[in-house]
Amino acid sequence: MGLLSIIVPVYNNIKYLRQCINSILNQEYRNIEVILVDDGSTDGSSELCDEYQRTDNRIQVIHKKNEGCMKARWYGLRRSKGRYIGFVDSDDWIDPDMYSVLMSAAKEKNCDIVSMGYKVVFDEQKEMRMDDDTLNGYYEKGKNLDLFLANMMFDADKRKRGVQPSLCTKVIKRELLMQSFNGADLKITMGEDAAIFYSCCLKMKNIYIMREYKYFYRVHDTSMCRSLTIDNFNEFYMFYQYMQTLFLEYGNPYGLPDQLKQYIWTFLEQGINQVFHIMLKRNYVFPYINIERGSDIILYGAGGVGQSYYDQIMDNHYCNIVFWADKNVNISKNIIHPSHISRAGNMKILIAVKKRELADEIVAELLDLGINRERLVWICPQEIPVI
């Protein structure tokens, strides 16, 4: 299947470095070269890299001054010889069959990019799976690739991020990466994976996204997601400016500027929560035109839409929410199960969910309970814009 180059930027990770390198050397896929890019380490990581180089001829080490992950990857990429490239961060580790799975998929369809999910590991114990459940599958130019590109950063229908951009869960053809790195702003320190990956997507012919979880992303006290500061917002703005410039080359066939804004917003939500400990909520416009002022209603749905409707009515007293229903009665002590709705009079029932398919299911269930169709109200929720 050809040579695979695995690039590992290394900076002061002596505590975790052995586990990382060993997990790469123990891969079932044997035709690899491992490029350790020592980015000016001062904690003994540099010497450990040299030690591994002396014991395994698949390893080569690059020593350089500290300039950040983006430039370290670029140094490693220029030295690489593989047709496909993989990246591993030096405080993470991988399953023994990760690259055999990725490379088999790459060979089967001659893919430009193959991606999988990953597991976030907290303090060596708690694991959480992260994947691209909104975009799993195979996408090819001339068939369905436009659909992927229109949702790669943000899936507007599902109101969630598209494909996760981490370079560490993928194999990517070297030529694509060379093109993307050549045009990139190597000073980017926040969003560097996204800057490269989404650029590759705009140049690729096909991509396969599988539901596998063979990369272990370690969260510890010095991880970026644990140490986000106000300064990082300025760094992320650099990424935003670069992506705006990149997208100008392509016009707007896939709604790229809007995708970028929504992608940035998902980052800001997380950052504001971490830095200021403020949890932001999405707000949806209550369908006032369909509900009579002062009337009694039943609100069905206690998710994001339902919570937003409920909060608005509690604040402005436009109408009276007599019952609030949801199948998950544990959300709030105010919630009743939908099975009780049939005994709750003849008031209107406002269905508060985002997706028409789910609304149709709820309507069918309520009709089965003997509820008159004229009592049921569902309007596609309109999100109050934040950007």
BAZAKE-953588 format. One record per residue (C-alpha): z, y negated, x. Coordinates in pm, 1 decimal. Layout:
BEGIN
<rec c3="Z" c2="Y" c1="X"/>
...
This chain:
BEGIN
<rec c3="0.0" c2="0.0" c1="0.0"/>
<rec c3="-1.6" c2="-225.2" c1="302.7"/>
<rec c3="247.1" c2="-420.8" c1="507.1"/>
<rec c3="519.3" c2="-614.9" c1="324.5"/>
<rec c3="683.3" c2="-907.6" c1="502.5"/>
<rec c3="1041.9" c2="-980.4" c1="397.6"/>
<rec c3="1168.1" c2="-1325.2" c1="497.9"/>
<rec c3="1541.6" c2="-1397.7" c1="517.6"/>
<rec c3="1661.5" c2="-1754.2" c1="584.6"/>
<rec c3="2000.7" c2="-1730.2" c1="758.3"/>
<rec c3="2257.2" c2="-2005.6" c1="780.9"/>
<rec c3="2626.2" c2="-1935.7" c1="849.5"/>
<rec c3="2656.1" c2="-1623.0" c1="635.1"/>
<rec c3="2824.0" c2="-1390.9" c1="882.3"/>
<rec c3="3054.9" c2="-1253.7" c1="610.2"/>
<rec c3="2768.7" c2="-1112.0" c1="403.4"/>
<rec c3="2480.8" c2="-1083.6" c1="650.3"/>
<rec c3="2524.4" c2="-717.5" c1="749.1"/>
<rec c3="2516.0" c2="-599.0" c1="389.1"/>
<rec c3="2204.8" c2="-805.9" c1="328.3"/>
<rec c3="2010.2" c2="-680.9" c1="630.0"/>
<rec c3="2119.5" c2="-318.8" c1="585.5"/>
<rec c3="2000.7" c2="-320.3" c1="224.2"/>
<rec c3="1656.1" c2="-433.0" c1="345.5"/>
<rec c3="1633.4" c2="-180.9" c1="629.2"/>
<rec c3="1731.2" c2="100.1" c1="389.9"/>
<rec c3="1438.5" c2="34.9" c1="156.2"/>
<rec c3="1241.6" c2="335.5" c1="36.0"/>
<rec c3="929.9" c2="129.6" c1="100.6"/>
<rec c3="906.1" c2="171.4" c1="478.1"/>
<rec c3="599.7" c2="-33.3" c1="573.6"/>
<rec c3="788.1" c2="-359.4" c1="618.1"/>
<rec c3="848.9" c2="-629.9" c1="871.4"/>
<rec c3="1172.3" c2="-826.0" c1="841.9"/>
<rec c3="1171.9" c2="-1186.6" c1="960.1"/>
<rec c3="1520.2" c2="-1333.2" c1="1005.4"/>
<rec c3="1498.3" c2="-1711.7" c1="1030.8"/>
<rec c3="1820.0" c2="-1839.7" c1="1188.5"/>
<rec c3="1843.7" c2="-2196.9" c1="1059.5"/>
<rec c3="2085.2" c2="-2326.0" c1="1323.7"/>
<rec c3="2383.0" c2="-2100.4" c1="1244.1"/>
<rec c3="2710.0" c2="-2164.6" c1="1427.7"/>
<rec c3="2932.9" c2="-1885.7" c1="1289.1"/>
<rec c3="2795.8" c2="-1584.2" c1="1478.9"/>
<rec c3="2508.4" c2="-1515.5" c1="1236.0"/>
<rec c3="2259.0" c2="-1604.5" c1="1510.1"/>
<rec c3="2397.9" c2="-1340.7" c1="1746.8"/>
<rec c3="2408.4" c2="-1079.7" c1="1469.3"/>
<rec c3="2038.7" c2="-1138.2" c1="1399.4"/>
<rec c3="1960.0" c2="-1076.1" c1="1767.6"/>
<rec c3="2168.8" c2="-759.8" c1="1760.7"/>
<rec c3="1961.7" c2="-620.6" c1="1472.0"/>
<rec c3="1637.8" c2="-716.2" c1="1646.7"/>
<rec c3="1736.8" c2="-505.4" c1="1948.6"/>
<rec c3="1804.2" c2="-197.9" c1="1734.5"/>
<rec c3="1506.5" c2="-199.8" c1="1492.3"/>
<rec c3="1150.6" c2="-286.1" c1="1592.6"/>
<rec c3="1066.0" c2="-390.7" c1="1236.8"/>
<rec c3="1283.5" c2="-699.0" c1="1281.9"/>
<rec c3="1187.0" c2="-1025.3" c1="1444.6"/>
<rec c3="1411.9" c2="-1328.6" c1="1473.0"/>
<rec c3="1323.2" c2="-1696.6" c1="1469.4"/>
<rec c3="1583.9" c2="-1943.4" c1="1593.3"/>
<rec c3="1542.5" c2="-2304.5" c1="1483.2"/>
<rec c3="1747.7" c2="-2616.5" c1="1420.7"/>
<rec c3="1906.2" c2="-2657.1" c1="1078.9"/>
<rec c3="1650.8" c2="-2803.5" c1="836.3"/>
<rec c3="1723.1" c2="-2620.0" c1="510.1"/>
<rec c3="1597.0" c2="-2316.6" c1="320.0"/>
<rec c3="1252.2" c2="-2455.1" c1="236.3"/>
<rec c3="1152.3" c2="-2508.9" c1="599.8"/>
<rec c3="1314.7" c2="-2183.1" c1="708.8"/>
<rec c3="1098.8" c2="-1992.5" c1="462.2"/>
<rec c3="791.8" c2="-2184.0" c1="580.0"/>
<rec c3="861.2" c2="-2088.7" c1="943.7"/>
<rec c3="895.7" c2="-1723.4" c1="842.2"/>
<rec c3="583.3" c2="-1730.5" c1="627.3"/>
<rec c3="368.8" c2="-1863.7" c1="912.3"/>
<rec c3="492.8" c2="-1581.7" c1="1137.2"/>
<rec c3="437.6" c2="-1310.6" c1="872.5"/>
<rec c3="152.1" c2="-1059.2" c1="877.3"/>
<rec c3="196.3" c2="-878.6" c1="544.8"/>
<rec c3="-46.5" c2="-899.6" c1="254.5"/>
<rec c3="255.0" c2="-942.6" c1="26.2"/>
<rec c3="568.9" c2="-1144.7" c1="92.5"/>
<rec c3="924.0" c2="-1096.7" c1="-35.2"/>
<rec c3="1226.9" c2="-1318.3" c1="16.4"/>
<rec c3="1596.1" c2="-1229.7" c1="29.8"/>
<rec c3="1883.3" c2="-1477.1" c1="64.7"/>
<rec c3="2126.9" c2="-1384.5" c1="338.6"/>
<rec c3="2434.6" c2="-1360.4" c1="114.9"/>
<rec c3="2264.2" c2="-1128.9" c1="-138.1"/>
<rec c3="2154.0" c2="-764.6" c1="-129.3"/>
<rec c3="1898.2" c2="-536.0" c1="-294.5"/>
<rec c3="1871.5" c2="-183.5" c1="-434.4"/>
<rec c3="1703.3" c2="74.0" c1="-205.5"/>
<rec c3="1402.1" c2="113.4" c1="-435.8"/>
<rec c3="1345.2" c2="-254.3" c1="-519.3"/>
<rec c3="1036.0" c2="-303.3" c1="-305.7"/>
<rec c3="890.0" c2="39.3" c1="-380.3"/>
<rec c3="900.3" c2="-52.2" c1="-750.1"/>
<rec c3="751.9" c2="-398.9" c1="-695.5"/>
<rec c3="482.0" c2="-280.5" c1="-455.9"/>
<rec c3="378.8" c2="12.1" c1="-678.3"/>
<rec c3="325.0" c2="-231.1" c1="-963.4"/>
<rec c3="135.0" c2="-467.2" c1="-734.3"/>
<rec c3="-96.2" c2="-186.8" c1="-621.7"/>
<rec c3="-157.5" c2="-51.2" c1="-972.8"/>
<rec c3="-300.3" c2="-378.0" c1="-1104.5"/>
<rec c3="-381.0" c2="-558.1" c1="-775.8"/>
<rec c3="-136.7" c2="-827.3" c1="-890.5"/>
<rec c3="-104.9" c2="-1165.1" c1="-725.1"/>
<rec c3="261.9" c2="-1172.5" c1="-827.6"/>
<rec c3="507.1" c2="-908.6" c1="-949.2"/>
<rec c3="849.1" c2="-1023.1" c1="-1070.1"/>
<rec c3="1167.7" c2="-861.6" c1="-1199.1"/>
<rec c3="1511.1" c2="-970.3" c1="-1318.1"/>
<rec c3="1830.2" c2="-976.0" c1="-1116.9"/>
<rec c3="2203.2" c2="-923.5" c1="-1145.9"/>
<rec c3="2449.5" c2="-1204.7" c1="-1086.6"/>
<rec c3="2763.1" c2="-1065.6" c1="-922.4"/>
<rec c3="3090.0" c2="-1257.8" c1="-948.3"/>
<rec c3="3357.7" c2="-1175.3" c1="-691.8"/>
<rec c3="3213.0" c2="-826.9" c1="-625.7"/>
<rec c3="3311.5" c2="-711.5" c1="-974.7"/>
<rec c3="3167.5" c2="-869.7" c1="-1285.9"/>
<rec c3="2787.9" c2="-836.1" c1="-1321.6"/>
<rec c3="2555.0" c2="-1023.1" c1="-1553.4"/>
<rec c3="2186.8" c2="-935.9" c1="-1597.4"/>
<rec c3="1932.1" c2="-1214.7" c1="-1582.2"/>
<rec c3="1569.4" c2="-1154.1" c1="-1674.5"/>
<rec c3="1257.6" c2="-1305.8" c1="-1827.6"/>
<rec c3="1287.7" c2="-1155.0" c1="-2173.8"/>
<rec c3="1071.2" c2="-1432.9" c1="-2313.7"/>
<rec c3="771.8" c2="-1346.3" c1="-2089.1"/>
<rec c3="789.6" c2="-978.6" c1="-1995.1"/>
<rec c3="453.9" c2="-808.6" c1="-1955.0"/>
<rec c3="118.0" c2="-836.7" c1="-1781.8"/>
<rec c3="-90.4" c2="-1155.3" c1="-1786.0"/>
<rec c3="-446.0" c2="-1186.8" c1="-1655.4"/>
<rec c3="-696.2" c2="-1470.6" c1="-1620.9"/>
<rec c3="-960.0" c2="-1459.5" c1="-1891.9"/>
<rec c3="-727.5" c2="-1269.3" c1="-2126.7"/>
<rec c3="-374.0" c2="-1394.8" c1="-2187.3"/>
<rec c3="-287.1" c2="-1593.0" c1="-1872.7"/>
<rec c3="-316.6" c2="-1924.2" c1="-2060.6"/>
<rec c3="-32.7" c2="-1809.4" c1="-2286.0"/>
<rec c3="184.8" c2="-1747.6" c1="-1981.9"/>
<rec c3="101.7" c2="-2081.9" c1="-1820.8"/>
<rec c3="177.7" c2="-2267.6" c1="-2143.2"/>
<rec c3="532.1" c2="-2123.5" c1="-2140.0"/>
<rec c3="604.8" c2="-2052.5" c1="-1773.2"/>
<rec c3="867.0" c2="-2329.2" c1="-1730.3"/>
<rec c3="984.1" c2="-2359.3" c1="-2090.0"/>
<rec c3="907.0" c2="-2149.6" c1="-2398.1"/>
<rec c3="891.0" c2="-2408.6" c1="-2675.8"/>
<rec c3="897.9" c2="-2151.7" c1="-2957.2"/>
<rec c3="1208.4" c2="-1977.4" c1="-2826.7"/>
<rec c3="1367.6" c2="-2298.9" c1="-2695.1"/>
<rec c3="1454.5" c2="-2142.3" c1="-2362.4"/>
<rec c3="1341.5" c2="-2137.0" c1="-2003.2"/>
<rec c3="1029.4" c2="-1934.9" c1="-1931.3"/>
<rec c3="998.9" c2="-1707.8" c1="-1629.1"/>
<rec c3="1285.9" c2="-1744.5" c1="-1383.9"/>
<rec c3="1145.0" c2="-1897.4" c1="-1063.1"/>
<rec c3="1352.5" c2="-1728.1" c1="-793.0"/>
<rec c3="1128.1" c2="-1616.6" c1="-507.3"/>
<rec c3="1379.7" c2="-1345.5" c1="-423.0"/>
<rec c3="1295.9" c2="-1121.6" c1="-719.6"/>
<rec c3="923.9" c2="-1105.6" c1="-649.5"/>
<rec c3="643.4" c2="-997.1" c1="-423.0"/>
<rec c3="369.6" c2="-1258.5" c1="-392.5"/>
<rec c3="38.9" c2="-1244.8" c1="-207.6"/>
<rec c3="63.1" c2="-1428.4" c1="122.3"/>
<rec c3="-248.7" c2="-1639.0" c1="61.0"/>
<rec c3="-96.5" c2="-1785.7" c1="-257.1"/>
<rec c3="225.6" c2="-1876.8" c1="-79.9"/>
<rec c3="39.3" c2="-2032.8" c1="210.9"/>
<rec c3="-153.0" c2="-2258.7" c1="-27.1"/>
<rec c3="161.4" c2="-2359.2" c1="-214.5"/>
<rec c3="373.6" c2="-2422.9" c1="95.6"/>
<rec c3="92.0" c2="-2619.0" c1="260.2"/>
<rec c3="95.0" c2="-2871.5" c1="-22.4"/>
<rec c3="470.2" c2="-2875.4" c1="-85.6"/>
<rec c3="730.7" c2="-3137.4" c1="-2.1"/>
<rec c3="939.5" c2="-2937.1" c1="244.8"/>
<rec c3="1228.3" c2="-3183.6" c1="210.6"/>
<rec c3="1311.7" c2="-3049.0" c1="-136.5"/>
<rec c3="1661.3" c2="-2897.6" c1="-136.7"/>
<rec c3="1716.6" c2="-2845.9" c1="-511.3"/>
<rec c3="1453.0" c2="-2656.2" c1="-706.5"/>
<rec c3="1270.5" c2="-2531.1" c1="-397.9"/>
<rec c3="1200.6" c2="-2189.6" c1="-553.6"/>
<rec c3="1055.5" c2="-2350.0" c1="-865.2"/>
<rec c3="841.2" c2="-2592.3" c1="-661.8"/>
<rec c3="672.5" c2="-2301.3" c1="-482.8"/>
<rec c3="665.6" c2="-2040.6" c1="-757.4"/>
<rec c3="517.3" c2="-2254.2" c1="-1035.5"/>
<rec c3="259.2" c2="-2385.4" c1="-790.5"/>
<rec c3="161.9" c2="-2023.9" c1="-715.8"/>
<rec c3="134.3" c2="-1955.4" c1="-1088.6"/>
<rec c3="-123.9" c2="-2230.2" c1="-1131.1"/>
<rec c3="-337.3" c2="-2068.3" c1="-858.1"/>
<rec c3="-295.6" c2="-1699.4" c1="-943.8"/>
<rec c3="-528.8" c2="-1462.1" c1="-1127.2"/>
<rec c3="-264.0" c2="-1231.2" c1="-1270.0"/>
<rec c3="110.7" c2="-1161.7" c1="-1285.3"/>
<rec c3="327.3" c2="-872.6" c1="-1399.5"/>
<rec c3="687.7" c2="-931.1" c1="-1508.9"/>
<rec c3="897.3" c2="-618.1" c1="-1543.8"/>
<rec c3="1238.5" c2="-559.7" c1="-1693.8"/>
<rec c3="1414.8" c2="-422.7" c1="-1387.9"/>
<rec c3="1730.7" c2="-549.1" c1="-1216.9"/>
<rec c3="1736.2" c2="-454.2" c1="-850.2"/>
<rec c3="1829.0" c2="-782.4" c1="-681.0"/>
<rec c3="2197.9" c2="-877.3" c1="-654.8"/>
<rec c3="2267.1" c2="-1249.2" c1="-645.4"/>
<rec c3="2616.0" c2="-1310.6" c1="-514.9"/>
<rec c3="2821.1" c2="-1599.8" c1="-657.1"/>
<rec c3="3104.1" c2="-1707.1" c1="-427.8"/>
<rec c3="3299.3" c2="-2020.5" c1="-349.5"/>
<rec c3="3024.3" c2="-2175.6" c1="-135.1"/>
<rec c3="2732.2" c2="-2081.2" c1="-363.1"/>
<rec c3="2519.4" c2="-2372.2" c1="-480.5"/>
<rec c3="2600.9" c2="-2301.8" c1="-843.8"/>
<rec c3="2970.9" c2="-2325.1" c1="-761.7"/>
<rec c3="2944.1" c2="-2640.5" c1="-550.6"/>
<rec c3="2713.6" c2="-2864.0" c1="-754.4"/>
<rec c3="2792.1" c2="-3232.2" c1="-699.8"/>
<rec c3="2663.7" c2="-3563.8" c1="-829.3"/>
<rec c3="2451.5" c2="-3595.2" c1="-512.3"/>
<rec c3="2257.2" c2="-3287.6" c1="-621.3"/>
<rec c3="2116.9" c2="-3480.9" c1="-916.4"/>
<rec c3="1941.3" c2="-3711.4" c1="-668.8"/>
<rec c3="1810.1" c2="-3409.0" c1="-480.3"/>
<rec c3="1677.8" c2="-3257.2" c1="-801.5"/>
<rec c3="1500.3" c2="-3584.7" c1="-880.2"/>
<rec c3="1298.0" c2="-3529.7" c1="-561.8"/>
<rec c3="1187.5" c2="-3195.0" c1="-706.8"/>
<rec c3="1097.9" c2="-3365.8" c1="-1035.6"/>
<rec c3="881.2" c2="-3625.2" c1="-858.6"/>
<rec c3="702.9" c2="-3356.3" c1="-657.8"/>
<rec c3="625.9" c2="-3146.3" c1="-966.4"/>
<rec c3="492.1" c2="-3451.9" c1="-1149.8"/>
<rec c3="253.9" c2="-3514.0" c1="-861.5"/>
<rec c3="151.3" c2="-3147.3" c1="-847.9"/>
<rec c3="73.7" c2="-3133.8" c1="-1219.4"/>
<rec c3="-150.6" c2="-3440.4" c1="-1198.1"/>
<rec c3="-406.0" c2="-3216.9" c1="-1022.2"/>
<rec c3="-431.5" c2="-2993.1" c1="-1328.8"/>
<rec c3="-430.3" c2="-3245.6" c1="-1612.1"/>
<rec c3="-242.5" c2="-3121.5" c1="-1916.4"/>
<rec c3="-405.2" c2="-2799.1" c1="-2041.8"/>
<rec c3="-71.7" c2="-2614.7" c1="-2067.9"/>
<rec c3="161.9" c2="-2898.7" c1="-2165.2"/>
<rec c3="287.6" c2="-2906.1" c1="-1805.8"/>
<rec c3="461.8" c2="-3247.3" c1="-1819.6"/>
<rec c3="651.4" c2="-3148.2" c1="-2135.3"/>
<rec c3="743.8" c2="-2812.2" c1="-1984.6"/>
<rec c3="876.3" c2="-2992.4" c1="-1677.9"/>
<rec c3="1089.6" c2="-3228.7" c1="-1886.9"/>
<rec c3="1243.3" c2="-2940.6" c1="-2079.8"/>
<rec c3="1298.3" c2="-2743.1" c1="-1757.4"/>
<rec c3="1476.7" c2="-3045.0" c1="-1608.3"/>
<rec c3="1686.7" c2="-3076.8" c1="-1920.3"/>
<rec c3="1810.6" c2="-2716.4" c1="-1893.0"/>
<rec c3="1922.0" c2="-2798.2" c1="-1537.6"/>
<rec c3="2094.7" c2="-3118.2" c1="-1648.8"/>
<rec c3="2281.3" c2="-2933.9" c1="-1924.3"/>
<rec c3="2417.2" c2="-2689.8" c1="-1667.9"/>
<rec c3="2489.6" c2="-2959.6" c1="-1412.1"/>
<rec c3="2671.7" c2="-3190.7" c1="-1651.1"/>
<rec c3="2886.1" c2="-2899.6" c1="-1759.7"/>
<rec c3="2971.5" c2="-2803.7" c1="-1400.8"/>
<rec c3="3028.4" c2="-3152.6" c1="-1261.3"/>
<rec c3="3183.7" c2="-3330.1" c1="-1559.3"/>
<rec c3="3303.1" c2="-3025.5" c1="-1760.0"/>
<rec c3="3113.5" c2="-3149.8" c1="-2065.6"/>
<rec c3="2935.5" c2="-2888.5" c1="-2277.1"/>
<rec c3="2622.9" c2="-3033.2" c1="-2439.0"/>
<rec c3="2493.7" c2="-2907.1" c1="-2772.4"/>
<rec c3="2144.6" c2="-2921.4" c1="-2915.7"/>
<rec c3="2130.2" c2="-3123.9" c1="-3236.7"/>
<rec c3="1901.7" c2="-3068.7" c1="-3534.2"/>
<rec c3="1823.0" c2="-3312.4" c1="-3813.1"/>
<rec c3="1992.6" c2="-3206.6" c1="-4137.3"/>
<rec c3="1722.0" c2="-3166.6" c1="-4410.8"/>
<rec c3="1854.9" c2="-3447.5" c1="-4626.2"/>
<rec c3="1537.3" c2="-3474.5" c1="-4832.8"/>
<rec c3="1584.5" c2="-3118.5" c1="-4963.1"/>
<rec c3="1953.7" c2="-3145.8" c1="-5045.9"/>
<rec c3="2083.9" c2="-3379.5" c1="-5315.6"/>
<rec c3="2353.1" c2="-3626.8" c1="-5207.1"/>
<rec c3="2698.0" c2="-3522.9" c1="-5326.6"/>
<rec c3="2588.5" c2="-3170.7" c1="-5423.2"/>
<rec c3="2774.3" c2="-2849.6" c1="-5343.9"/>
<rec c3="2592.1" c2="-2611.6" c1="-5107.3"/>
<rec c3="2635.2" c2="-2289.0" c1="-4916.1"/>
<rec c3="2536.8" c2="-2311.8" c1="-4550.0"/>
<rec c3="2398.9" c2="-1982.6" c1="-4413.7"/>
<rec c3="2395.6" c2="-1959.0" c1="-4034.4"/>
<rec c3="2656.3" c2="-2048.0" c1="-3773.6"/>
<rec c3="2438.6" c2="-2055.6" c1="-3462.1"/>
<rec c3="2313.4" c2="-2371.2" c1="-3293.5"/>
<rec c3="2129.7" c2="-2497.9" c1="-3602.2"/>
<rec c3="2409.4" c2="-2414.9" c1="-3843.7"/>
<rec c3="2674.3" c2="-2569.5" c1="-3621.6"/>
<rec c3="2468.3" c2="-2888.0" c1="-3590.6"/>
<rec c3="2418.8" c2="-2911.5" c1="-3970.2"/>
<rec c3="2788.2" c2="-2842.4" c1="-4030.1"/>
<rec c3="2904.0" c2="-3108.4" c1="-3783.8"/>
<rec c3="2675.9" c2="-3372.4" c1="-3935.6"/>
<rec c3="2801.0" c2="-3310.7" c1="-4289.7"/>
<rec c3="3163.4" c2="-3304.5" c1="-4176.6"/>
<rec c3="3102.8" c2="-3646.4" c1="-4019.0"/>
<rec c3="2901.5" c2="-3820.6" c1="-4292.4"/>
<rec c3="3012.4" c2="-3632.9" c1="-4610.0"/>
<rec c3="2655.9" c2="-3643.7" c1="-4746.8"/>
<rec c3="2718.1" c2="-3324.4" c1="-4943.5"/>
<rec c3="2990.5" c2="-3062.4" c1="-4981.8"/>
<rec c3="2972.0" c2="-2737.8" c1="-4786.0"/>
<rec c3="3167.7" c2="-2508.6" c1="-5014.8"/>
<rec c3="3101.2" c2="-2192.5" c1="-4815.5"/>
<rec c3="2972.3" c2="-2134.7" c1="-4463.9"/>
<rec c3="2822.8" c2="-1787.0" c1="-4422.7"/>
<rec c3="2723.5" c2="-1577.6" c1="-4122.5"/>
<rec c3="2721.8" c2="-1208.1" c1="-4039.3"/>
<rec c3="2939.7" c2="-1284.0" c1="-3738.2"/>
<rec c3="3256.6" c2="-1389.4" c1="-3917.9"/>
<rec c3="3442.8" c2="-1416.3" c1="-3586.9"/>
<rec c3="3267.3" c2="-1742.5" c1="-3492.5"/>
<rec c3="3513.0" c2="-1947.4" c1="-3698.3"/>
<rec c3="3789.9" c2="-1895.2" c1="-3950.2"/>
<rec c3="3574.1" c2="-2096.9" c1="-4193.0"/>
<rec c3="3299.8" c2="-1831.1" c1="-4200.4"/>
<rec c3="3248.2" c2="-1584.6" c1="-4485.7"/>
<rec c3="3024.6" c2="-1277.9" c1="-4477.5"/>
<rec c3="2688.4" c2="-1317.9" c1="-4661.6"/>
<rec c3="2778.3" c2="-1029.1" c1="-4892.3"/>
<rec c3="3020.0" c2="-1264.7" c1="-5070.7"/>
<rec c3="2751.3" c2="-1523.9" c1="-5152.4"/>
<rec c3="2647.7" c2="-1353.9" c1="-5478.0"/>
<rec c3="2992.5" c2="-1433.7" c1="-5622.7"/>
<rec c3="2985.6" c2="-1799.8" c1="-5516.0"/>
<rec c3="2821.9" c2="-1973.2" c1="-5812.1"/>
<rec c3="2471.7" c2="-2115.7" c1="-5848.3"/>
<rec c3="2467.1" c2="-2380.3" c1="-5576.7"/>
<rec c3="2180.9" c2="-2413.3" c1="-5328.9"/>
<rec c3="2190.5" c2="-2201.5" c1="-5013.4"/>
<rec c3="2066.5" c2="-2381.9" c1="-4701.1"/>
<rec c3="1945.4" c2="-2130.3" c1="-4442.7"/>
<rec c3="2015.4" c2="-2272.7" c1="-4096.3"/>
<rec c3="1813.4" c2="-2071.5" c1="-3843.7"/>
<rec c3="1531.5" c2="-2173.8" c1="-3609.5"/>
<rec c3="1278.7" c2="-1892.8" c1="-3651.4"/>
<rec c3="1073.6" c2="-1842.1" c1="-3967.1"/>
<rec c3="1079.4" c2="-1464.3" c1="-3914.5"/>
<rec c3="1460.2" c2="-1460.9" c1="-3921.7"/>
<rec c3="1466.1" c2="-1693.8" c1="-4222.6"/>
<rec c3="1231.2" c2="-1457.1" c1="-4406.9"/>
<rec c3="1465.1" c2="-1164.7" c1="-4331.0"/>
<rec c3="1762.9" c2="-1358.2" c1="-4466.4"/>
<rec c3="1571.3" c2="-1455.2" c1="-4780.9"/>
<rec c3="1482.8" c2="-1089.7" c1="-4841.1"/>
<rec c3="1846.5" c2="-984.8" c1="-4798.9"/>
<rec c3="1968.8" c2="-1250.7" c1="-5040.8"/>
<rec c3="1704.7" c2="-1158.1" c1="-5298.2"/>
<rec c3="1827.5" c2="-799.1" c1="-5275.8"/>
<rec c3="2174.3" c2="-931.2" c1="-5362.8"/>
<rec c3="2028.5" c2="-1066.9" c1="-5687.1"/>
<rec c3="2020.3" c2="-1432.9" c1="-5582.8"/>
<rec c3="1753.3" c2="-1649.8" c1="-5745.4"/>
<rec c3="1475.0" c2="-1754.1" c1="-5507.0"/>
<rec c3="1491.6" c2="-2113.7" c1="-5630.0"/>
<rec c3="1839.3" c2="-2150.3" c1="-5481.0"/>
<rec c3="1720.0" c2="-2076.9" c1="-5127.6"/>
<rec c3="1621.7" c2="-2357.8" c1="-4890.4"/>
<rec c3="1480.8" c2="-2320.6" c1="-4539.7"/>
<rec c3="1312.1" c2="-2602.0" c1="-4349.5"/>
<rec c3="1190.5" c2="-2551.5" c1="-3991.0"/>
<rec c3="1467.0" c2="-2729.4" c1="-3792.8"/>
<rec c3="1364.6" c2="-3048.8" c1="-3617.2"/>
<rec c3="1547.0" c2="-3096.3" c1="-3291.1"/>
<rec c3="1673.3" c2="-3444.3" c1="-3217.9"/>
<rec c3="1491.2" c2="-3534.4" c1="-2894.4"/>
<rec c3="1702.3" c2="-3585.7" c1="-2584.2"/>
<rec c3="1428.8" c2="-3679.9" c1="-2335.2"/>
